[in-house]
Amino acid sequence: MKKAIISGVGPDRGLGAQLARRFAAEGLHVFVAGRTQENLDAVLAGIKADDGQATAVVADATSEADTIRLFEQAGDGLDLAIYNTGNNTPGRIIDMDADYYEQSWRTCAMGGFLFAREAARRMVGEDGNGSGGTLIFTGASASLRGRANFGAFNAAKGALRNMAMAMAKEHGKDGLHVGHVVVDGAVDGHKIRTRRPEAVDFLGEDGMLSIEGIVDGYVYLYNQPPRAWTFELDVRPSIEKW
């Protein structure tokens, strides 16, 4: 059975959890990774209830040791790796503590590097004799442009995107398909509905991204043939201003 690792798995109605459930339904044994055992257990139960196979791994994406352990636990047969870890970090540069900026960078850029390196070591192999696979990063509109009051997030997501593009160019010839998904807009899921219900009222359902629709994009990238690979896919509601 082919295997997948998905980092950044939280509550069931979050993108990471829905990616895990979908790829388990596609027939992969999914290793779901996140910081909260309770969330992982709930996702695991849902996958197994649908006759899928999954393993939960509590891991901090910014920890090199945790990331190496995650990939070692998955072992051979890795065919898909998704780095979905990252939180929005708003704030004005002039008011920002160095620790706050660094943590944004660590979560998006450093964590993404550690994840990508370990994925490549297994899919490409240090001698270039690996079987290949697919590596996908979750991006945002912040990946593409700077915006006032989001300097830390813009810098971190931009760094992640550039690293992903470099890796795509380095290892395409080795059979590693690297993709970057720009999620442009508010995702209609657990986070916005529990933490910002006023935003839900303001945007309405048509103004928020469908999780299922986003997941469709990842599945599309995963299933592309080597002669027609896409690096970047952007998804947004039809009424989003961009």
ZAMARGU-4260 file (C-alpha; in steps of 0.2 Angstrom, whole numbers, plus 5000, padded with zeros to 4 digits):
<rodrens>
0) 5000/5000/5000 | 5006/5017/4996 | 5009/5029/5010 | 5005/5048/5013 | 5011/5060/5026
5) 5001/5075/5030 | 5008/5088/5042 | 4997/5101/5050 | 4982/5091/5054 | 4970/5098/5067
10) 4951/5097/5070 | 4941/5087/5058 | 4933/5102/5048 | 4951/5109/5045 | 4960/5107/5028
15) 4973/5095/5035 | 4960/5083/5042 | 4950/5083/5026 | 4966/5080/5016 | 4969/5065/5027
20) 4952/5058/5025 | 4951/5061/5006 | 4968/5052/5003 | 4964/5038/5014 | 4948/5036/5004
25) 4959/5036/4988 | 4968/5020/4995 | 4984/5027/5004 | 4989/5023/5021 | 4990/5041/5029
30) 5001/5047/5043 | 4992/5061/5051 | 5004/5073/5060 | 5000/5088/5072 | 5003/5094/5089
35) 4987/5089/5097 | 4983/5070/5101 | 4965/5073/5103 | 4963/5080/5086 | 4973/5067/5078
40) 4963/5053/5087 | 4947/5060/5080 | 4953/5061/5062 | 4960/5043/5064 | 4943/5037/5070
45) 4934/5045/5055 | 4946/5037/5043 | 4945/5020/5051 | 4926/5021/5051 | 4927/5023/5033
50) 4938/5008/5031 | 4953/5018/5028 | 4971/5016/5035 | 4980/5029/5045 | 4992/5032/5059
55) 4993/5047/5071 | 5010/5055/5075 | 5011/5069/5087 | 5025/5080/5080 | 5031/5099/5081
60) 5034/5104/5063 | 5048/5116/5068 | 5057/5102/5077 | 5071/5093/5066 | 5070/5078/5077
65) 5051/5077/5077 | 5051/5078/5058 | 5064/5065/5055 | 5055/5053/5067 | 5039/5056/5058
70) 5047/5051/5041 | 5056/5036/5049 | 5039/5030/5056 | 5031/5031/5039 | 5046/5020/5032
75) 5046/5014/5014 | 5032/5016/5001 | 5030/5035/5004 | 5021/5042/4988 | 5014/5058/4994
80) 5019/5071/5007 | 5009/5087/5011 | 5015/5102/5022 | 5000/5110/5028 | 5007/5118/5043
85) 5006/5137/5046 | 4996/5150/5055 | 4992/5168/5049 | 5003/5180/5059 | 4996/5198/5057
90) 5005/5213/5064 | 5014/5229/5060 | 5033/5227/5057 | 5036/5242/5068 | 5027/5235/5083
95) 5033/5217/5081 | 5044/5207/5093 | 5059/5198/5085 | 5052/5181/5093 | 5035/5184/5085
100) 5043/5186/5068 | 5055/5171/5070 | 5041/5160/5075 | 5031/5164/5059 | 5047/5160/5049
105) 5050/5144/5059 | 5032/5137/5057 | 5031/5141/5038 | 5049/5142/5031 | 5060/5132/5042
110) 5047/5118/5045 | 5043/5117/5027 | 5062/5115/5023 | 5064/5101/5036 | 5048/5092/5029
115) 5054/5094/5011 | 5071/5088/5014 | 5065/5072/5023 | 5052/5069/5009 | 5065/5071/4996
120) 5078/5060/5005 | 5065/5046/5004 | 5056/5049/4987 | 5072/5054/4977 | 5085/5046/4988
125) 5102/5053/4991 | 5109/5043/4977 | 5095/5049/4965 | 5088/5031/4964 | 5071/5034/4973
130) 5055/5030/4966 | 5048/5048/4965 | 5032/5054/4972 | 5022/5070/4975 | 5026/5084/4988
135) 5013/5098/4990 | 5014/5114/5000 | 4999/5124/5006 | 5002/5142/5002 | 4991/5158/5003
140) 4989/5174/4994 | 5003/5180/5006 | 5015/5169/4996 | 5014/5180/4981 | 5014/5198/4988
145) 5017/5209/5003 | 5003/5217/5012 | 5002/5230/5025 | 5000/5223/5043 | 5005/5205/5037
150) 5024/5207/5035 | 5029/5192/5045 | 5017/5181/5037 | 5021/5187/5019 | 5039/5184/5022
155) 5037/5167/5029 | 5025/5161/5016 | 5035/5169/5002 | 5051/5160/5008 | 5041/5143/5008
160) 5035/5146/4990 | 5053/5150/4984 | 5060/5135/4992 | 5046/5124/4984 | 5050/5131/4967
165) 5068/5128/4969 | 5065/5110/4974 | 5053/5107/4959 | 5067/5113/4948 | 5080/5102/4957
170) 5071/5086/4957 | 5058/5086/4943 | 5070/5075/4933 | 5071/5063/4948 | 5052/5060/4947
175) 5048/5071/4962 | 5032/5082/4958 | 5032/5097/4969 | 5016/5107/4970 | 5011/5123/4979
180) 4993/5127/4982 | 4988/5146/4985 | 4973/5146/4996 | 4966/5164/4993 | 4953/5168/5005
185) 4944/5162/5021 | 4942/5143/5022 | 4925/5138/5028 | 4930/5126/5042 | 4932/5124/5061
190) 4944/5139/5064 | 4933/5153/5056 | 4917/5146/5062 | 4923/5144/5080 | 4935/5159/5082
195) 4927/5172/5070 | 4909/5169/5068 | 4907/5187/5064 | 4918/5185/5049 | 4906/5170/5043
200) 4891/5182/5044 | 4901/5195/5035 | 4907/5184/5021 | 4893/5172/5019 | 4895/5155/5012
205) 4898/5161/4994 | 4913/5171/5001 | 4922/5157/5009 | 4932/5143/5001 | 4925/5126/5001
210) 4936/5113/5010 | 4931/5100/4998 | 4935/5110/4983 | 4952/5114/4990 | 4955/5096/4993
215) 4950/5092/4975 | 4965/5103/4969 | 4977/5092/4979 | 4970/5076/4972 | 4972/5084/4955
220) 4990/5088/4957 | 4993/5071/4965 | 4986/5062/4949 | 4995/5072/4936 | 5006/5062/4924
225) 5024/5067/4923 | 5022/5074/4905 | 5009/5087/4912 | 5014/5093/4929 | 5008/5109/4937
230) 5018/5118/4950 | 5006/5130/4956 | 4987/5130/4958 | 4977/5144/4966 | 4960/5142/4973
235) 4947/5156/4978 | 4929/5159/4980 | 4921/5166/4964 | 4917/5183/4972 | 4935/5185/4980
240) 4944/5201/4975 | 4961/5198/4968
</rodrens>
